[in-house]
Amino acid sequence: MLVDSHCHLDAAEFDSDRAAVVSRARASGVLQQVVPAVDAAGWPKLREVCAADAGLFPAYGLHPMYLREHQPAHLDELRDWIERERPVAVGECGLDFFVEGLDTDAQRFYFEGQLKLAREFDLPAIVHARRAVDAVIAAVKRVGKLRGVVHSYSGSAEQARQLFDLGLLIGLGGPVTYERANRLRQLAANVPLDSLLLETDAPDQPDSRHRGERNEPSRLPFVCETIAALRGVEPRDIARATADNARRLFALPPA
């Protein structure tokens, strides 16, 4: 069994064939998926999507790349949603210093507000950190008493060790399948297995076999196989360990 720890199944790219996408995922061994939000306007649709299948689990949050859609009042609304809906995580939240024009102070305001909600409700945080891993580490230290995952991890091995010390895991997906991703592949070969999650980030970040295509969770086995090959172990060992990690972090039921 595999768990896709980060899949935007509520995205419009899946509106025409969402049930078929879920069916293909299940046929490939991906029995559970965590579906994080990006903005407050999308929370109702995300709830509806996840309610349609027992293997889909929602997380609610405010993504830094959608900063223009956010309002301070959304943090209060998020508290209400968490209390009422009992999601498996807070997110997707985080910092993005790659995209131009995203106000860094505003990003930090929403990120730390969500980290405090994660701490308050004892939920893991699903964190986006693009060219911002050090700033994410600093924010996590400031808020304290947190757990979660930095998804689509692209930082250094040393930064990863700091995240592990703070109680966070890292998620790896399609980018690790590209042969030129040397640093990422070396990290995948050596990261402690109890600190690793697998993800697709579908519909984004397709693997090397599907470059330029819409990504989907049924392709997670290739990510698993790639990491297993890099580590010199069987794919089932990676699948079992990462699924256990996901179930433990997100408190998922047996599949």
Buried (B, 14 or more C-beta within 10 A) or exposed (E): BBBBBBBBBBBEBBEEEBEEBBEBBBEBBBBBBBBBBBBBEBBEBBBEBBEEBEBBBBBBBBBBBBBEBBEEEBBEBBBEBBEEEEBBBBBBBBBBBEEEEBEBEBBBBBBBBBBBBBBEBEBBBBBBBBEBBBBBBEBBEEBEEBBBBBBBBBBEEEBBEBBBEBBBBBBBBBBBBBEEBEEBBEBBEEBEBEBBBBBBBBBBBBBBEBEEEBBBBBBBBBBBBBBBBBBEEEBEEBBBBBBBBBBEBBEBEEB
